[in-house]
Amino acid sequence: MRQTQKLTLTAMMMAIGTLTSHMLFIPLGIVKVFPVQHFINVLSAVLLGPYYAVAQAFGISLLRNMMGTGSVFAFPGSMIGALLAAYLYKKTRKMEFAFAGEVVGTGIIGGIASYPIATLFLGKEAALFGMVPAFLASSLAGAAIGFVLLKIFMKNAAVRLEMTNRM
């Protein structure tokens, strides 16, 4: 994929993520899971690579914060998840590792990285125990949707050809 195509796809993912991330949710018991960012992280990790994945995660977080539909916790969670998903996929070329990278990166590491921000800005001492489970549930749902969609994409000969050319 040429650089212009990667930039265009990144911009499209940013637009979709910014516009839909607060609208689409899955109710799971007492929490609402917003999976769009995690879904897009897995797609960009596999289709575009680490630099573009982190760029789109940062862009969506920034745009959502500017529009008032996001929070400062989106930055560490989404960017760490996108980076780890893309890095693991780049090293292994297995989509399962992109899924795992997103879940561990956003759900666990991103949740822990958000703790100092919550303590600093919100003054919440018990924020760690609220962040990790919420981030984990959301990243599991979104990464699973991305994984399933990528498996469907890979059945298309044109996508498979493009992915093998990237290797």
N, C-alpha and C positions, 0 to 999 in steps of 0.2 A: 504494500500500500504506500503510495507516495505521500509526502509530507502535507501537501494541500488537502488530500483526502482525509488524512488523520486529523488535521485542524478542523475541517468541516464536520467530521463525525463527532469530534470533541465538542464543538459548538452546539451541534444538534442535541447531544446528550445533556449538555448544560441547560439548554432551553427546556427540554422535556423534564429534567430533574427539578428545575426551578419552578416550573408551572404546575407540576403534578405531585410533588413530594408532600405537600400538606393536604392534598385532596384525597389521595388514595390511602386507606388504612384498613387494617384487619383487627377487629376486636378479639382479644384473647383474654377472657376473664375480666379482670379489673383494669387491664392496660389496653391501650390502642397501639398497634404496631404500625409504624410508617416505613414500609420496606423499599420505597423507590430509590433512595440514595444508595442502598446496599446492592440492589439489583443493577443499577447503573455502574457501580464500582466493579462488580464482577464482569460485566460486559466490556467495560473499557480496559480492565486488566488483561483480558484475554485478547481482545481485538486490537488494542492500541499500544499497550506496553506501559511501563512504570511512569514515565514522564507525563504522558497524556492522562493517565489515570489520576495521578495526583493533581494535575492542573484542573481537570474537570471537577474533582472533589472540592478543591479550593474555590473554584468559580461558583459552583452551586451553593456552597456554604456562604460565600460572600454575597451573592445576589439575594439569597433568602434572608440574610440578616439585614441587608439594605431595604428589602421590601417589608420587613417586619414579620415574616412568616417562619423564621428560623431562630436558632439560639447560638450562643457562643460555643456551646458544646459540640456543635456540628463540625467545627474545624478539626480538633484533634481526632475525633472518632472517625470521620469520613476519610480524612487524609491518611491516617495510619493504616486503616483498613484497605484503602485503594493501593497504597504502596506495598503492603505485605502481600496482598492478593496478586498483584502484578509481578512482584519479585519472585514469589514461589512458582507462579505459572511460567515465567521466563526461564527459571532454572530447571523445571521438571517437564514442561509442556503437557501437563495433565490438568484438566479443568477441576478435578477434585481438590487440587492444591490451591487453586484460585478461590474456590468456595471456602476452604479451611482458612486461608489467609485473611479473607474478609471477615469471617466470624471471629477469629482470634484477634485480628488487628483492631477491628471496631468494637466487638463485643467485650473483649477483656482488656487489651492494652489501651484502647481508646477510652473505655469507661474509667480505667485507673488514671489515665492522663487528664481526664476531665475533673477529677476530684480536687486538685489544687485550684482550678478555676471556680468550681462551686464554692469552695471554702473562702476564696478571696472575694468573689463578687456577691455571693449569696449568704455567706456566713453559716453555711450548713456543715456541721461536723460529721453527720452521719450520711453525707452525700455519696460516699463510696458504695455503700450497700444499696443505694437506690439507683446509682448510675449503671453499674455492671449488669445487673439483671435486665434492666430496660434496654440497654445497648445490645445485650446478647440476644434477647428475644427478637428485636427488630432486625439485627444483622442476620440471624438464622433464617428468618422468613424471606428477606430480600435476596440473600445469597442463594437460597434454594430456588427462588423464582428465576434468578439469573442463570443458575446452573441448568435448570430444565430447559430454558429457552435456548441456551447455547447448544445443548444436546440436539435440540430440534434443528437449529441452524446448521449443525455439522452434517445433517443428513442431506443438505443441499450441496451438490457437487461444486458449485462456484465458490461457496464459502470454504469448503474443504481445500480446494485448490489454492485459494488465497492464504489460508492458514499454513499450508505446507510450503508455500513460497516464502513465508516469513521466517521459517526455520533456517 
